[in-house]
Amino acid sequence: MSLYDIVGLFGVAAYIGAYALLQVDRLRSDDLRYLALNGVGSGLILVSLLGSFNLPSFVTQTLWLGFTIVGAFRALAKRRAAS
């Protein structure tokens, strides 16, 4: 197993952890911790693609990271408006 594989597995763990915490009501989808786990997950998977590039995975992870960034900005704006 290469270092890229290990990095990718940490990315998958971040995704799965975020989703699990969402499903058991420990996090909400607008919680910055949930968004951070998703962003870290997609970022690490993107890094893992340096070891073995896969275009569909690259597109998926890039879009996932983009949507996560949009979600984070929206969550921050919502918090600012509430305070």
C-alpha positions in Angstrom: 0.0 0.0 0.0 1.4 3.4 -1.0 1.4 6.6 0.9 -1.2 7.9 -1.6 -3.5 5.0 -0.7 -3.1 5.8 3.0 -3.9 9.4 2.4 -7.0 8.4 0.4 -8.2 6.1 3.1 -8.0 8.9 5.6 -10.1 10.9 3.2 -12.7 8.1 3.0 -12.7 7.9 6.8 -13.4 11.7 7.0 -16.4 11.2 4.6 -17.8 8.2 6.3 -17.3 9.8 9.7 -19.1 12.9 8.7 -22.0 10.9 7.2 -22.2 8.7 10.2 -22.3 11.7 12.6 -25.0 13.3 10.4 -27.1 10.1 10.5 -27.0 9.7 14.3 -27.9 13.4 14.8 -24.5 14.3 16.2 -23.9 16.9 13.4 -26.1 18.9 11.1 -25.5 19.5 7.5 -24.8 23.2 8.1 -22.4 22.5 11.0 -18.9 23.7 10.1 -17.4 20.5 11.6 -19.5 18.4 9.1 -18.4 20.7 6.3 -14.8 20.5 7.4 -14.8 16.7 7.5 -16.3 16.7 3.9 -13.7 19.2 2.7 -10.8 17.3 4.3 -12.1 14.1 2.9 -12.4 15.3 -0.7 -9.0 17.1 -0.4 -7.2 14.0 0.8 -8.8 11.9 -1.9 -7.7 14.5 -4.5 -4.2 14.1 -3.1 -4.4 10.4 -3.4 -5.2 10.7 -7.1 -1.7 12.0 -7.6 -0.6 8.4 -7.1 -3.1 6.9 -9.5 -5.1 9.4 -11.5 -8.7 8.7 -12.3 -10.7 11.3 -14.2 -14.1 10.5 -12.9 -12.9 10.5 -9.3 -11.1 13.8 -9.9 -14.2 15.4 -11.2 -16.3 14.0 -8.4 -13.9 15.2 -5.7 -13.4 18.6 -7.2 -17.2 19.2 -7.4 -17.6 17.8 -3.8 -15.0 20.2 -2.5 -16.6 23.1 -4.4 -20.0 22.4 -3.0 -18.6 22.0 0.4 -16.9 25.5 0.2 -20.2 27.0 -1.0 -22.0 25.3 2.0 -19.4 26.6 4.4 -19.8 30.2 3.1 -23.6 29.9 3.4 -23.3 28.5 6.9 -21.0 31.3 8.0 -23.4 33.9 6.4 -26.3 32.3 8.2 -24.5 32.5 11.6 -23.6 36.2 11.0 -27.2 37.0 10.1 -28.4 35.3 13.3 -26.1 37.2 15.6 
